[in-house]
Amino acid sequence: MTVALMWEARAVEGRGAELLEWARTQQQRAAAVGGEELVRRETLTAPGDRVLVITWWDAAMDAELPELDDPHAGLVSRPVHRWRFESVEVAPENP
């Protein structure tokens, strides 16, 4: 089974690059301590100094997986959002 963890945060205005670097550092640490198999990791940015990290794991939905921490309060403008999804279908890249 494949489980996707999504982590999204919005930086304090003008600190998006710092939040992105913080998330990259945290991802490396989380992957190193995870007991399950990391299948894929994708990091995205969006207007408004937002950073989104999606990790796919070969694990059960309720598996103990390494989540990204919360950045320090001075770096984010609101609480971090987290979601966990179970993959139900993968479409071909070139239908």
N, C-alpha and C positions, 0 to 999 in steps of 0.2 A: 504494500500500500504506500502511496505517496502523500505526504502531508506538507502543506505549504504554510510557513509562518510569515506573517506580514507585520512589519514594524514601520510606523510613520510618525515623523516629528516635524514640527515647524520651528525654525530657529528664530531667535530674536532678530529683528530687522538688521540686515547687513552682515549676519554671521552664518549664512548658509554654507560657505566654504569650510568654515571651522566645524560646523555640525557634520558635514559630509566626511571630513577627515576623522572626526571622532567616531563616526559610525564604521568607517573602514577599519580602524584600529580595533573596535569592539568585535567586528565580524571575525577577524583573524583569531582573536582570543577565544570566541565562542566555538569556532570550528575546531580548535585545538583540544577543547575539553569535552566535546560531544561524544557520547558513546554510540550514537546511531550514525548511519552513513549519510553524509551530506551529498546530495545529488547535484544541486545547482544553487548558485547564489546570484542575485541580480540587485544592483543598487541603482536607483533612479533619483533624479531631482526634478523639481517643478517650480514654477514661479511662486513667489512668496517665501523663498528660502526654505522650501520643504524638501525632506529627504525620505525616501521610501526604500526599505530593504525587504526583499522577498527571498526566503530560503526554502528549498525543497529537500525533504528528507525521506529516505526509505525507512519508514517507521509507522507504527500504529498511531491513530488519532490521539490517543491519550498517553503517548510515550513521553518520557522525561527528555525534553530537548533543550538545548542551550538558547535561551532568549537573550536578545540584546537588552542591556540595562537601560535605565533612564539617564539621560545626560544631566549634568548639574543644572540647577534651576536657572542660573544666569545665562545659559546657552539656548534654552527653549522658551517659546512664548506661550505654550499651553501644554497640558499633559500629553504624553506619548500615547498613540493609539496602537493597539495590537489586535490581530485577528489570527485565527488558526482555521485552515480549510483542508478538506480531504479532496484529492483529485478524483474526479469521476469520468473524465474523458480527455484525451489528448488528440487534437486534430493534426493531420499532416501539415507540414510547413508550406508545401506547394500542392494545393488540392488539384 
